[in-house]
Amino acid sequence: MVDSLGYRMKFGVIAPSTNTSVQPEFDWMRPPGVTNHMARIHVPDMKIENDKDFDELVRVIAKAQDEAVARVMTCQPAHLVMGMSAETFWDGLDGSIKLRAHMEKVAGVGVTMGSDASQAALKALTNQYGPIRRIACITPYMPVGDKNVKRFFEDLGFQVKVVLGLKCASPTLIAHESEARLRDAILEVNGDDVDAIVQAGTNLAMARLAGIAEKWLKKPVVAINTATYWHALRSNGIHDKVEGFGSLLSVH
């Protein structure tokens, strides 16, 4: 349902309560007549020191997410956008398909997830950059999270040359990673054997930097928040070009 400000689209957006990057980055990319309406998934700012801690974080998010969906759907958005990504990659392609089916059932509307958006982005970008088969990934995760990201893309037939996990010490601290650190991460994973770079982890603020990095590297650099918001817009027939966030929003 649309309204006076969201006269083209109202998006419901769910994100962990610890996430401070999704809301501003989505709003930066918002075309006129589109509005974003946040619901927070209650997540304590847990200490993350190892795979066990990270696995528990994913479990906590999954347990609380349906309640957040129920809350945001009371404003009657026409589409739900998931502003967290780890769970969308969990258990590979099969796990992603099952999660989307569950979220669409809970929300009663179409759902955009980071995993779906990333693969759609890579497919779309082949029109501009040529075939994309070999990718590198950057995440804020512990190794167990990186393994699930790798598995998801390999299930789709991509060669994952490297996954660089930043091993952030808590959910909130993910957003404290500096632009300089993220720039260094891009340079670290890049190589002649990499066709595209994909960043997961929605609390890493990388939307603007990824667009700039494409100009340095002359290859796709896909930030998860850019891909997710692009996919949500395009899935709902909104094709506005938004400059400053790379190829996806400025061309496709």
C-alpha positions in Angstrom: 0.0 0.0 0.0 1.3 3.5 -0.9 0.7 6.7 1.0 1.3 10.5 0.7 5.1 10.3 1.0 5.7 6.8 -0.3 3.5 7.3 -3.3 5.5 4.9 -5.4 6.6 2.3 -2.8 6.7 1.7 0.9 9.4 -0.7 1.9 9.4 -2.5 5.3 13.0 -3.1 6.3 14.2 -5.4 9.1 17.7 -5.2 10.5 19.4 -6.2 13.8 19.1 -3.6 16.6 22.9 -3.4 16.6 23.0 -2.4 12.9 23.7 1.3 12.2 24.6 1.1 8.5 21.5 -0.3 6.8 19.2 2.6 7.6 21.4 5.5 6.5 22.7 3.6 3.4 19.2 2.6 2.2 18.0 6.2 2.8 20.9 7.6 0.7 19.9 5.4 -2.2 16.1 6.1 -1.9 14.5 7.6 -5.0 11.7 10.2 -4.7 8.4 8.7 -3.7 10.0 5.6 -2.1 10.1 5.3 1.7 11.9 2.9 4.0 10.3 1.8 7.3 12.6 0.1 9.8 11.8 -2.6 12.4 14.6 -3.7 14.7 15.4 -7.3 15.4 16.4 -7.3 19.1 20.0 -8.5 19.3 22.3 -8.0 22.3 25.7 -6.6 21.5 27.3 -10.0 22.0 31.0 -10.7 22.3 32.1 -12.6 19.1 35.4 -14.4 19.6 35.0 -17.6 17.7 32.7 -19.7 15.4 30.5 -20.8 18.3 29.8 -17.2 19.2 29.0 -16.3 15.7 26.7 -19.3 15.2 24.8 -18.2 18.3 24.5 -14.7 16.9 22.8 -16.1 13.8 20.5 -18.2 15.9 19.5 -15.2 18.0 18.7 -13.2 14.9 16.7 -16.0 13.4 14.7 -16.4 16.6 13.7 -12.8 16.8 13.2 -11.8 13.2 9.6 -12.9 12.7 8.5 -10.6 15.5 10.2 -7.7 13.8 8.4 -8.6 10.5 5.1 -8.6 12.3 5.8 -5.2 13.7 6.8 -3.5 10.4 4.0 -5.0 8.5 1.5 -3.0 10.5 2.4 0.0 8.4 1.3 -2.0 5.3 4.5 -1.9 3.2 4.2 -3.5 -0.2 7.6 -5.3 0.0 9.9 -6.5 2.8 13.7 -5.9 2.6 15.9 -8.0 4.9 18.7 -5.8 6.1 20.9 -8.6 7.5 22.9 -11.0 5.4 24.6 -13.8 7.3 21.4 -15.8 7.7 20.5 -15.5 4.0 23.7 -17.3 3.0 23.4 -20.0 5.7 23.4 -23.6 4.5 24.1 -22.5 0.9 21.6 -22.1 -1.9 19.1 -24.6 -0.4 19.1 -22.7 2.9 18.5 -19.4 1.1 15.6 -20.7 -0.8 14.0 -22.1 2.3 14.5 -18.9 4.2 12.9 -16.8 1.5 9.9 -19.0 1.4 9.5 -18.7 5.2 9.9 -14.9 5.1 7.4 -14.5 2.3 4.9 -16.6 4.3 5.4 -14.5 7.4 5.3 -11.2 5.6 2.6 -11.9 3.1 4.5 -9.8 0.5 7.5 -10.2 -1.7 10.9 -10.3 0.1 14.3 -9.2 -0.9 17.3 -10.9 0.7 21.0 -10.2 0.4 21.9 -13.6 -1.0 19.3 -13.4 -3.9 20.3 -9.8 -4.5 24.0 -10.6 -4.7 23.6 -13.3 -7.3 21.2 -11.1 -9.3 23.7 -8.3 -9.2 26.5 -10.4 -10.5 24.3 -11.6 -13.4 23.2 -8.1 -14.2 26.8 -6.8 -14.2 27.9 -9.2 -16.8 26.2 -7.0 -19.4 28.7 -4.2 -18.6 31.8 -6.1 -17.5 31.6 -9.4 -19.3 31.4 -12.9 -17.8 31.8 -13.2 -14.0 32.9 -16.6 -12.9 35.6 -16.0 -10.3 34.8 -13.9 -7.3 36.4 -12.7 -4.0 34.4 -12.0 -0.9 34.8 -9.7 2.1 32.8 -10.2 5.3 32.8 -9.1 8.9 32.3 -12.7 10.0 34.1 -15.5 11.8 35.3 -18.5 9.6 31.9 -20.3 10.0 30.2 -17.4 8.4 32.8 -17.2 5.6 32.3 -20.9 4.9 28.5 -20.4 4.4 29.1 -17.4 2.0 31.6 -19.5 0.0 29.2 -22.4 -0.1 26.3 -20.3 -1.3 28.3 -18.9 -4.3 29.8 -22.2 -5.1 26.3 -23.7 -5.2 25.6 -21.2 -7.9 28.7 -22.3 -9.9 31.0 -19.4 -9.0 34.7 -20.0 -8.2 35.3 -18.3 -4.9 39.0 -17.5 -5.0 39.2 -16.0 -1.4 37.0 -15.0 1.4 38.4 -12.4 3.8 36.6 -12.4 7.1 37.4 -9.4 9.3 36.3 -11.2 12.5 34.6 -8.3 14.1 34.4 -8.6 17.8 30.7 -7.8 18.2 27.7 -7.0 16.0 27.9 -3.3 16.8 31.6 -3.1 16.1 31.1 -4.2 12.6 30.0 -0.6 11.8 33.2 0.7 13.3 35.4 -0.7 10.5 36.9 2.4 8.8 36.7 3.2 5.1 40.5 2.8 5.1 40.3 -0.7 6.5 37.6 -1.6 3.9 39.7 -0.1 1.1 42.7 -2.2 2.2 40.4 -5.3 2.3 39.3 -4.7 -1.3 42.9 -4.4 -2.4 43.9 -7.5 -0.5 41.4 -9.8 -2.1 41.7 -8.3 -5.6 43.8 -10.0 -8.2 44.0 -10.8 -11.9 42.2 -14.0 -11.3 39.2 -12.2 -9.7 36.3 -11.0 -12.0 34.3 -9.3 -9.2 34.4 -8.6 -5.5 31.4 -9.2 -3.3 31.0 -7.7 0.2 28.6 -9.4 2.7 27.6 -8.2 6.2 25.1 -5.4 6.1 26.6 -3.5 9.0 29.8 -2.8 7.0 29.3 0.6 5.6 30.6 0.0 2.1 28.0 1.3 -0.3 29.8 4.5 -1.4 33.3 3.0 -1.2 32.3 0.0 -3.5 31.2 2.5 -6.1 34.5 4.3 -6.0 36.5 1.1 -6.0 34.9 0.0 -9.3 36.5 3.0 -10.9 40.0 2.0 -9.5 39.7 -1.6 -10.4 37.6 -1.5 -13.5 35.6 -4.5 -12.3 32.4 -5.0 -10.2 32.6 -4.4 -6.5 29.2 -5.4 -5.1 28.3 -4.0 -1.6 25.6 -6.0 0.0 23.4 -3.0 0.9 23.6 -1.6 -2.6 22.8 -4.9 -4.2 19.9 -5.5 -1.7 18.3 -2.0 -2.2 18.8 -2.2 -6.0 17.2 -5.6 -6.1 14.2 -4.4 -4.1 13.7 -1.4 -6.3 14.1 -3.3 -9.6 11.8 -6.1 -8.4 9.1 -3.5 -7.9 9.5 -1.8 -11.3 11.5 1.2 -10.0 14.3 1.9 -12.4 15.6 5.2 -11.3 19.3 5.8 -11.6 21.0 6.8 -8.4 24.6 8.1 -8.8 27.4 7.6 -6.3 26.9 3.9 -5.6 28.5 2.1 -8.5 27.2 0.4 -11.7 24.1 -1.3 -10.4 22.2 1.9 -9.4 23.7 4.2 -12.0 23.2 2.0 -15.1 20.8 -0.9 -14.5 
